[in-house]
Amino acid sequence: MAASAFMSPIIRGDALDYYLGQGYYRMQQDLFTCQFVPFNGRLYTAHWLRLALAGVEWGPEQRRLLRRNARFTTTVQPFHPTAEYEELYARYREAITFDAAPTMDEVLLGGATHSVFNTHVIELRDGDQLIAVGVFDRGDRSIAGILNFYDPAYRKYSLGKYLLLLKTDYARRLRLDYYYPGYLVHDYPKFDYKLFACTAATEVFDCVGGQWQPFSWEAVAAQSAELLADWLPENLAGLTE
């Protein structure tokens, strides 16, 4: 894929900020939202998150991880696809236990020849060796975390969580307002790591009321119950077959 595919974003930064604030998110070259996701033959409710960056404070776990990984070199730059990224993504994909797109190119472009997003990347290196990559899109007042992957040999360093901290810190240094890490899923803890940066500064989107509210598991449970009451059983019966 030619590097020029990522040279001229089309979506303005203020427009991306707006749609992220409405509970939308990037999928390849589109913006989408959802309230339900299927896993193992069951439908779960999805709950979109954002970090209010002015309220972020590191706790003992976060400070410990930052100290532990400080020896790695971090670089933030505009994203251009490279063979080195694809090779690392392929090794990461072979080691994970969940479904993922076959290539990084498929994750970000999905067959398109031009990116409409202002995409950046955090490179993490141990000496000259690329060990992790974090991809995010920039708006005017926010960033959206799109993809993290790492060398399976460095699993013990919790590089996925570390990249969450690095993205948060990058956005704070720019004095942005929000970092959108995606969604978590009620009663399905595989996505709970997205709370790692700072639960106290995290907000969850109430798609019924169209409002962001301080994150709590009680709020997520209440939103989930309301969504299920509105949609089940008759509206979603066909989706569970």
N, C-alpha and C positions, 0 to 999 in steps of 0.2 A: 504494500500500500504506500502511496506517495505521501511524503511529509506534508505536502501542500493541503492535504485534506483537513488539517487543523490550523490553517493560517488566518481565516477570516470568519469569525463567529457572526451569526445572523441575529440571534436572540439578544436584545439589549439587556444590560445588567439590571435596570430597574424593572423590566418585564419579568426576568427570572425571579427577582426578589418577590414580586407580586404573586406569581403562581406558586412559589414555594410557600408563601404565607397563606395560601388557600388550600394547602394540603396536597399539592401536586409535586411530582418528582420526575426525574429523568429516567426513561427507558430507551436505550439506544439513541435515536435522534428525535424522539417524541417526548412530550410531557403527559403523564397519566396520573390517575389516582385509583385507589381501590379501598374497599372496606372489609373484604374477605379474601382469604388465601387457603388453598387446599393442601393438606399434608396427610399422607397415609390414609386416604379415604375419608377424611373428616374436614369440615370447613371450620376455620378459625377466624376471629376478627383481627384486623390489622389496625395499628394505632401509630400515626405519624408523630415524630419527635422533632424538637429543635432545642438547641442550647441557647439561652439568653446570655450572651458572652460577658456582659457587664457583671453578672452574678457568679461567674465561675471562680472557684477556689479549689486548689489541689488539696486532697487529703493525704494521709500517710501512704496508702497504696499507690497513689499516683506519683507522689514524690519519690517513693522507692523505685518504681519502674523507670522514672526519668533518670535517676542516678545510675541505675544498673546499665542502662543502654546509652549513656552519654558518650561512651567511647566510639560509637558508630557515627559516621559522617552523614549529615543531613543536608540535602539541596532541594530547594523549591524553584521550579521553573515552568514556563509554558510547556504543555504536553505535545510531543511529536512522537509518533510510533517508531519503535526500533526493534530490531531482531533480538536485542538483549532483553527487552521487556517481554516479548513473546516467549522466549526460552524460559524465563523465570516463571511466567504465568503457566506454561505447560507443566513444569515440575510441581508447582503448587496444585494445579488441578488434579494431577495424578495422585496426590496425597490426601485430598479432602474426601469426606464421606457424604457430601450432598451434591446435587446436580449443579453444574455450572456450564456456561457457554464454552464451546470448544476452543475459542481463541479470545484474546483481549480485543482484537479488532471487532469480533462479533458482539462482545459486550457493549462497546462504545458506538459502533457505526451500524451494525446490523445490515451490512450490504450497501449502505450509502457511501457516496464518494466524497462527501463534504460534511464537516461538523458544524452544527448551528450553535454550539455552546463554546464558551470561553473556558477551556479546560486547562488545568494545571496539574502538576505531578510533584509529589514528594519522593525523592530517591533516598534510600537508606543504604549505605555501603559500609562494609567491614574491610578497611583498606581499599583496594581497587574492586573488590567483589560486590556486585549488586545483590543485596539480600532482601529488600522489600521495596514495594512501590505502593503509594497511595494516590489515587486519582480523585480530583474534585473539580467542580465547576464554580466559577466566580460570578457573582452578581455585583451590584454596586454596594450593597450593605450586608451581604450574606455570602456564605459558601454552602455548597451541597456536596457531601461526601458520596462518591459514586462507587469506588472499588478499592479494596485493599488486598494485596497478596504478597506472599513472602516465601523465602527458601525454607522448605520443610526441615532442613538440617538445623535451623535456628528457632524451632518451635518453642523451646524452653524460654525464649526471651519475650514471649507474648507480644509479638510485633504487630498483630492486628490491633490490640488495645493501645500499643505505643503509637501507632499511626493516628488513632483517634485523638490522642493527646497532642501530637504534633500539629494536626489540622486545627484543633481548638486553639493552640498557642499561636499559630500563624494568623488566624482570623482575629484573635485578640490584639496582636501586635499591630494589625492594620486598623484597629478600633472599629471593626465591623459590629453589627448588631446580633447576628444569628449564625449558627452553624446547624445545618439540617443533616443528620446522619442516616435518615431513612425511617423505617418503621420497626416496632417490635410487635409481637403476636401474643395475644392474651392466652394464658395457659399453655404456652409453648416456649420454653426458656432459651431456645437456641439463639434468639435475637437479643437477649437481655444484656449482652456485652455493650450494646450501644448506650447504656446508661453509665458506663464506667467513668467517663470524664468527670462528671459532676451531677449526680442525681438531683441535688438541691437547686441547680440552675436549669434543669430540664423542664420543658413544657410539652404537653401532649395535646393534639388537635382533636377537638370535639366536632366531628364531621356533621352531626345532626344540628347542633347549634351554630356551627361555623365560627367557633371561638377556640383560641388557645388557652389552656389553663395549666396551673402548676402540676407537674407530674406527681402522681401517687398511684399505687396499685389499686386503691379504692376507686379512684377516678376511672382507671382503665376498666376495672370490673363493671362499673356502672355503665360506661359507654358500650361495652360488649353486650351487656344484658339488654340495653335499649336497641342496639342494632339487631340482635337476634329476635327480639320481640316484634320488631317492625317487619322483618324479612322471613322469618321461619314460622311455620313449616312450609306454607303453600308456595311462597315466592322462590324458595331455594330448593324445593323438592327435586326438581329436575337436575340440579347441579350436583347432588350427592349420589346420584345413581351411577 
